[in-house]
Amino acid sequence: MEGSRADTAAAEESQEIVYSSVRFSQTPLPRAKAAQEKRAPCLWRAAVPGLAVGFGILSISLATALIWKMSDSHPRCPEQWVAYRGSCYSFAKERKDWNASQRSCWAQGAHLLVISDASEMELFKRIQSGYFWIGLRNSTGSGWIWEDGSTFNDTKVPSNSPVQHCAVLMKDHIRASSCEFPAPFICEKSLL
């Protein structure tokens, strides 16, 4: 056991921690002081805080301008219009004849609704109830024509009178109606 005590004591002595204190002088050494006096004064130290503040303000200004510009560059619909696949839609509650409805849409930079594909038709079947004027009209000799000049190629538009030359969207289908009949209407325009 004596050998192990001697080993333990030797191990404890080798783990002894030594602390020392180092003090640095605040005055430059004479040789360094002479070298500093020969050089031009350093203005960098005085300029760095001002440059940092300037770059910070510039960065904040640029970021703000970029965010503002990005928010303006994203297309959006006017207030109370519905956005869908690059277009904006307005559901007018007032009732007008087909021609007055068309003029009302034009006054807003829009046109009566033109349904361009089956998915758009499905959207309007789901979100509207009742009936609305749309941009489809029976042109004598040319058949049913959309406001954009394209022809209506779907099924025949049901009609029960030879004076029904304008179309309304009713719940889940398109139906012919007299153009003088007052009805609400749907306007459409591209995203702004």
N, C-alpha and C positions, 0 to 999 in steps of 0.2 A: 503494500500500500504506500510505503514511503516513496517508491519510484513514481507512482501515479500522482502523488501530491506534488512532487518536484516537477513533473511534466505539466500539471495543471497550472502551477505557479509560473512556469516559464511561458505557457501559452497566454496567461493573463497579462504578463509583462509585454509580450509581443503585440497585444491588441491595444496597448495603451495609445490614446489619442493625444497628439501634440497640437496645440494651438499656438498660432503666432499672430502678431499684429503687424500690418504694413501700413505706413502712413505716406501719403503722396503730398508733395509740396504743391502749393497753388501758384507759386512763382516759377516762371520758366527758368531753365538753366541759363547761365550767361551766354553760352554759345547759341542756343536756340533763340534767345532774346535778340541777339545781334542780327540773326538771319531774318527774323520777323520785321525788324526795323528797316531792313533794306528793301523788302517787298512793298508793293503798293497795298493800301488798305483793302480788305476784302469786303465788297459791298453785297456779296451774295447772302451773307448771314442776315443782313437787314432786309433784303429783297424777298427772301423765301416766304416769310409769312404773308406779305402782300400778294405775291404770286399765287400762293395756295388759296387765299380768299378769292382772288379774281377768277382762278380756274374753277373754283367751287360754284361761284355765282354763274359763270358761263355755262357750266355743265347743267345746273338746275334750269337755267333759261332755255337751253337747247332741248332738254328732256321735256319741259313743259310745252314748248312749241311743237315738238314732235308728237306728243300725245294729243294736243289740240288739233293738229293737222290730221292725224290718223282718225280722230273721232269725226271730223268733218268729211273725210274721204270715204267713210263707210256709207254705202247706200242705205237709205232708210225711207220709210213711208211717212206721209203726212200724218198728223195726229188724227186718230180715230179711223185710220185706214188699216187694213189687214195685209200683212206681207206673206207671200207664198211664191216660191220658185222664181224669184227675180221680178215679180210684179206686185203691185199694190191694188187692193180692192176696197171699194166703198159701197156700202149697202144703204142707199137712200131710202128714207122712210116716207118722204113726200111722194105723192102720186101725180104723175104727169103722163101725157100721151107719149108714144114712142119717139116722135120727132123732138118734142120738148125735153125728153129724157136725154136724147143724144146731144142736144145743144148744151144741156146742163153739164154733162160729162166733158164736152169740149171746153167749156168755160173753166174747168178745173185742170186742163192739160191732159185729159184722159179720153177714153172712148167707152161705149157700152161694152160689156163683157164679151170677149171672144174666147170660147172654149176650144183650146188647141189640141187636147188629147184626152184619153180615157181617165187618166189619173186626176186631171183638173176637173173633169165632170164628176168624178167620185167625191172630190172635195166639196163641190157645191151641192151635191146631193145630201151630204152630211151636215153642212153648216147652215143651210137656209131652210126655211119653212114658208109655205105660202107660194107666192109667185112673184117674179121680177122680170122686167124688161131686160133683154140681153141684145147684143149687137148682131142679130141675125134677122135678115129680111128677105122676103120672096120678091126677087126682081123678075118682072115679066119676061118670059122667054129664057132667062138665065138660071132659074131655079133659086134655091136658098143660098144667099151669099152673106158671109161674115163681114163685119165692118173693115177688117184688114184686107178685103178683096178675095179671100180664099173661099172655096165652095164648101158647102155643108155636105159631107159624103156619108153621113150616118143614115140611119133608117129614115123613112119618110116622116115629115113633120105632120102630126095629126091635125086636121082642120075640119070644121063642120060648116064652113061658109066660104064662098068665093071671094069675099072682101077681107079675109084674114091674111094679111101680107107681112105681119110682124110676129116675132117669136117671144114667148115668155118661158122662163125656166120655172117649172112647177115641180116641187118636191123631188121627183126622181126622173123627170123626162122633160123634153122640150115640146111645146104645143103652140100652134098658130093662134093668133088673136087679131082682132081689128086694131090697126095702128092708132086709132083715136081713143081707145079704152084707157082710162087713167090707172096707172099701176106704179108701184115702187120700182126702182131700177138698180142695177149693179154697174158701177164704173170701174174701169181698169186702166192702170198706167204702169210704166216701168218704174223701178226703184229710182229714187232721186240720188 
